[in-house]
Amino acid sequence: MKPAKVYCEPFCIQKGYNFEIHHVQYDQGDDYSCFMHFHDVHEIIIFEQIDGVYFYSQGQSDLHDNDVVFTPSLETHDFELSDAKKSWYIIQFLPEFLEKEGLNEAASFFQHGMHLRLDNTYLADLNIQVKWLMQAYQQNPHSQKSLTLLRLILLWLFENSTPVTAPNTQPVKETSGYNRLKPLIDLFRHQTYVELNLEQAAELCHLSPSYFSRLFKNVFRCNFSEYSNQHKLYSAARMLSQTNMSITDVSFELDFSSPSHFIALFKKQFGVTPKKYKSEFTARLQK
């Protein structure tokens, strides 16, 4: 089995940056790792090749080549993808970027998760703009050229894309259930790890343990303990990619029982050790 490539949660903006852009590729059969997650930045993904499902605030919808998805900060989302060859560009940017001059009208468009499509003419231009942004970012992510191209892409999507609607989407099945879990979800949103057992989590949501367990799995598509572990491991990956913390420090910061236990869990989740993940991530940034 090939090692998993981690591109979901850990790809968050470095301190001092307005945005980041990365190109992601998986060959057929490559392991892909993602789970129902959120982050503190806005995210746009421009798919090149894709076959799967996007789970977001509006429900779920099938993904096809050249689709675009937007997910705002702190909105829970997930991707379930086939093992076919796939690739995309991922752009993550600070929410306050939309408050900048010239984007006030566009900001009203980017309020919630959206699955977007463009006709072929507008799509071709978008693909050119994204490649230009990638080149500008690699040269200087803070340059006026980079920021102008990001503004152009946001305006282009605002003016020329169309949200995918029924019958191509399925509505959220458990809006009320999601709201009942909100006290716990808020903890996950604002803390790097949540050390609650199932009974404590259920009590926080004023639910019985058995009902809480069923509801949580229905909303998040995994059980509570699995989600807690994944959230902690993705927090660890973010720390490794964004800070100079050592593996030992990350282990203790997130309350793993020992560094060796942390390393074993991290490798099981992502297919590489924390040390190798950190070195590979740093190498990607330096390209």
C-alpha positions as CSV (number, residue, x, y, z in Angstrom):
1,M,0.0,0.0,0.0
2,K,1.3,3.4,-0.9
3,P,1.6,6.0,1.9
4,A,-1.2,8.5,2.2
5,K,-0.7,12.1,1.1
6,V,-2.0,14.7,3.5
7,Y,-3.5,17.8,1.9
8,C,-6.7,18.6,3.7
9,E,-6.4,20.1,7.2
10,P,-2.7,20.6,7.4
11,F,-2.6,23.0,4.5
12,C,-3.4,26.2,6.4
13,I,-1.9,29.6,6.0
14,Q,1.5,30.4,7.4
15,K,1.7,33.3,9.8
16,G,2.0,36.6,8.0
17,Y,0.5,35.3,4.7
18,N,-2.7,36.5,3.1
19,F,-3.1,33.2,1.2
20,E,-1.5,30.0,0.1
21,I,-2.0,28.0,-3.1
22,H,-0.8,24.4,-3.8
23,H,-1.2,21.9,-6.5
24,V,-2.3,18.4,-5.5
25,Q,-2.0,15.2,-7.5
26,Y,-2.8,11.6,-6.7
27,D,-2.1,8.7,-9.1
28,Q,-4.7,5.9,-9.4
29,G,-4.6,3.8,-6.3
30,D,-2.8,6.3,-4.1
31,D,-4.2,6.4,-0.6
32,Y,-6.1,9.6,0.2
33,S,-6.7,10.8,3.7
34,C,-9.5,13.3,4.7
35,F,-12.2,13.5,7.3
36,M,-15.1,15.8,8.3
37,H,-13.1,18.8,9.3
38,F,-12.9,22.6,9.3
39,H,-10.2,25.3,9.5
40,D,-9.9,29.0,10.3
41,V,-9.5,30.2,6.7
42,H,-11.6,30.3,3.5
43,E,-10.9,27.6,1.0
44,I,-11.4,27.3,-2.7
45,I,-10.6,24.0,-4.6
46,I,-10.4,24.0,-8.4
47,F,-10.6,20.4,-9.5
48,E,-8.8,19.2,-12.6
49,Q,-9.6,15.5,-12.4
50,I,-12.0,14.3,-9.7
51,D,-14.6,11.6,-9.0
52,G,-16.3,11.7,-5.6
53,V,-18.6,13.5,-3.2
54,Y,-18.4,16.9,-1.4
55,F,-20.1,17.0,2.0
56,Y,-20.8,20.6,3.2
57,S,-23.3,22.8,4.9
58,Q,-25.8,22.6,2.0
59,G,-25.7,18.8,2.0
60,Q,-23.7,16.7,-0.4
61,S,-23.1,16.7,-4.2
62,D,-21.3,14.7,-6.7
63,L,-18.0,16.1,-8.0
64,H,-16.9,16.0,-11.6
65,D,-13.9,17.2,-13.6
66,N,-13.4,21.0,-13.6
67,D,-15.8,21.6,-10.7
68,V,-15.0,24.2,-8.0
69,V,-15.9,24.2,-4.3
70,F,-15.8,27.0,-1.8
71,T,-15.8,26.4,1.9
72,P,-15.8,29.3,4.4
73,S,-13.8,29.3,7.6
74,L,-15.1,27.2,10.5
75,E,-17.6,25.3,8.2
76,T,-17.5,21.6,8.6
77,H,-16.9,19.7,5.3
78,D,-15.4,16.5,3.9
79,F,-14.6,14.8,0.6
80,E,-15.1,11.1,-0.2
81,L,-13.1,10.4,-3.4
82,S,-12.7,7.3,-5.6
83,D,-9.3,5.7,-6.0
84,A,-9.1,7.1,-9.6
85,K,-6.4,9.6,-10.6
86,K,-7.2,13.0,-9.3
87,S,-5.7,16.5,-9.1
88,W,-6.7,20.0,-8.0
89,Y,-5.4,23.4,-7.0
90,I,-6.2,24.4,-3.4
91,I,-6.3,28.1,-2.4
92,Q,-6.7,29.1,1.3
93,F,-7.0,32.7,2.2
94,L,-7.8,34.9,5.2
95,P,-11.5,35.8,5.6
96,E,-10.6,39.4,6.0
97,F,-9.1,39.4,2.5
98,L,-12.7,39.7,1.3
99,E,-13.1,43.0,3.2
100,K,-10.4,44.6,1.1
101,E,-11.3,47.3,-1.5
102,G,-13.1,46.0,-4.5
103,L,-14.4,42.8,-3.0
104,N,-17.3,44.1,-0.9
105,E,-19.9,42.9,-3.4
106,A,-18.2,39.5,-3.9
107,A,-18.0,39.0,-0.1
108,S,-21.8,38.6,0.0
109,F,-21.5,35.7,-2.4
110,F,-18.9,33.8,-0.3
111,Q,-21.1,33.3,2.8
112,H,-21.5,29.5,2.9
113,G,-20.2,26.4,1.3
114,M,-20.8,26.1,-2.4
115,H,-20.3,23.6,-5.2
116,L,-19.7,25.7,-8.3
117,R,-19.5,25.2,-12.1
118,L,-18.5,27.4,-15.0
119,D,-19.2,27.2,-18.7
120,N,-16.2,26.2,-20.8
121,T,-15.2,29.8,-21.8
122,Y,-15.1,31.1,-18.3
123,L,-13.5,27.9,-17.1
124,A,-10.6,28.1,-19.5
125,D,-9.9,31.7,-18.3
126,L,-10.1,30.6,-14.7
127,N,-7.6,27.8,-15.2
128,I,-5.2,30.4,-16.8
129,Q,-5.7,32.7,-13.8
130,V,-5.0,29.9,-11.3
131,K,-1.7,29.0,-13.1
132,W,-0.7,32.6,-13.1
133,L,-1.4,32.8,-9.3
134,M,0.6,29.7,-8.7
135,Q,3.6,31.2,-10.5
136,A,3.3,34.5,-8.7
137,Y,3.0,32.8,-5.4
138,Q,6.1,30.8,-6.0
139,Q,8.0,34.0,-6.9
140,N,6.7,36.2,-4.1
141,P,3.4,35.4,-2.2
142,H,3.3,38.9,-0.7
143,S,3.7,40.8,-4.0
144,Q,1.0,43.1,-5.4
145,K,0.9,40.7,-8.4
146,S,-0.1,37.8,-6.3
147,L,-2.7,39.7,-4.3
148,T,-4.2,41.1,-7.5
149,L,-4.5,37.7,-9.1
150,L,-6.2,36.3,-6.0
151,R,-8.7,39.2,-6.2
152,L,-9.3,38.5,-9.9
153,I,-10.1,34.8,-9.2
154,L,-12.5,35.7,-6.5
155,L,-14.3,38.2,-8.7
156,W,-14.3,35.8,-11.6
157,L,-16.0,33.1,-9.5
158,F,-18.5,35.7,-8.2
159,E,-19.4,36.9,-11.6
160,N,-19.2,33.8,-13.7
161,S,-19.8,30.6,-11.6
162,T,-23.2,29.0,-10.9
163,P,-23.9,27.0,-7.7
164,V,-24.9,23.4,-8.2
165,T,-28.4,22.8,-7.1
166,A,-30.9,19.9,-7.0
167,P,-31.2,17.3,-8.5
168,N,-27.4,17.3,-8.5
169,T,-27.2,17.9,-4.7
170,Q,-28.8,16.3,-1.7
171,P,-30.0,18.5,1.2
172,V,-28.6,18.3,4.7
173,K,-30.4,15.4,6.4
174,E,-29.8,16.3,10.0
175,T,-29.8,20.0,10.4
176,S,-31.6,19.8,13.7
177,G,-29.2,17.0,14.7
178,Y,-26.2,19.1,13.8
179,N,-27.5,21.9,15.9
180,R,-27.9,19.6,18.9
181,L,-24.3,18.7,18.6
182,K,-23.2,22.4,18.4
183,P,-21.8,22.7,22.0
184,L,-19.4,20.0,21.1
185,I,-18.7,21.2,17.6
186,D,-17.8,24.6,19.0
187,L,-15.1,22.9,21.2
188,F,-13.6,21.2,18.2
189,R,-13.6,24.5,16.3
190,H,-11.7,26.4,18.9
191,Q,-9.4,23.8,20.5
192,T,-6.6,21.7,19.1
193,Y,-7.9,18.7,21.0
194,V,-10.9,17.8,23.0
195,E,-10.3,15.4,25.9
196,L,-13.9,14.2,26.6
197,N,-15.2,10.6,26.8
198,L,-18.5,9.7,25.1
199,E,-20.5,10.2,28.3
200,Q,-19.0,13.7,28.9
201,A,-19.6,14.7,25.3
202,A,-23.2,13.5,25.5
203,E,-23.7,15.4,28.7
204,L,-22.3,18.6,27.1
205,C,-25.0,18.3,24.4
206,H,-27.7,17.3,26.9
207,L,-28.2,14.0,25.3
208,S,-28.1,10.4,26.4
209,P,-24.9,8.6,25.5
210,S,-26.7,6.1,23.2
211,Y,-28.6,8.8,21.3
212,F,-25.6,11.0,21.2
213,S,-23.5,8.2,19.7
214,R,-26.1,7.5,17.0
215,L,-26.6,11.1,16.2
216,F,-22.8,11.9,16.0
217,K,-22.2,9.0,13.6
218,N,-25.1,10.1,11.4
219,V,-23.8,13.7,11.1
220,F,-20.1,13.1,10.9
221,R,-20.0,9.6,9.3
222,C,-17.7,8.2,12.0
223,N,-18.0,7.5,15.7
224,F,-17.0,10.1,18.3
225,S,-13.8,8.4,19.4
226,E,-12.6,8.1,15.8
227,Y,-13.4,11.8,15.1
228,S,-11.6,12.9,18.3
229,N,-8.4,11.0,17.3
230,Q,-8.5,12.3,13.8
231,H,-9.0,15.9,15.0
232,K,-6.0,15.6,17.3
233,L,-3.8,14.1,14.6
234,Y,-4.7,16.8,12.0
235,S,-4.0,19.4,14.7
236,A,-0.6,17.7,15.1
237,A,0.0,17.9,11.4
238,R,-0.9,21.6,11.4
239,M,1.6,22.3,14.2
240,L,4.3,20.4,12.4
241,S,3.7,22.4,9.2
242,Q,3.3,25.8,10.8
243,T,5.6,25.9,13.8
244,N,9.1,25.0,14.9
245,M,7.8,22.8,17.6
246,S,9.6,19.4,18.0
247,I,7.8,16.1,17.7
248,T,8.1,15.6,21.4
249,D,6.7,19.1,22.1
250,V,3.7,18.5,19.8
251,S,3.1,15.1,21.5
252,F,2.9,16.6,24.9
253,E,1.0,19.8,23.8
254,L,-1.8,17.5,22.4
255,D,-1.7,15.2,25.5
256,F,-0.6,12.0,23.7
257,S,0.5,9.4,26.2
258,S,4.0,9.4,24.9
259,P,6.0,10.6,21.8
260,S,6.3,7.0,20.6
261,H,2.5,6.5,20.9
262,F,2.0,9.8,18.9
263,I,4.5,8.7,16.2
264,A,2.7,5.3,15.8
265,L,-0.8,6.9,15.6
266,F,0.5,9.6,13.2
267,K,2.1,7.0,10.9
268,K,-1.1,4.9,10.9
269,Q,-3.2,7.9,9.9
270,F,-1.0,9.5,7.3
271,G,1.4,6.8,6.2
272,V,4.5,8.6,7.2
273,T,6.2,9.5,10.5
274,P,5.9,13.0,11.9
275,K,9.5,13.7,11.1
276,K,9.2,12.7,7.5
277,Y,5.9,14.6,7.1
278,K,7.5,17.8,8.5
279,S,10.5,17.5,6.2
280,E,8.4,16.7,3.1
281,F,6.1,19.7,3.9
282,T,9.1,22.0,4.3
283,A,10.5,20.8,1.0
284,R,7.3,21.5,-0.8
285,L,7.2,25.0,0.5
286,Q,10.8,25.6,-0.7
287,K,10.1,24.5,-4.3
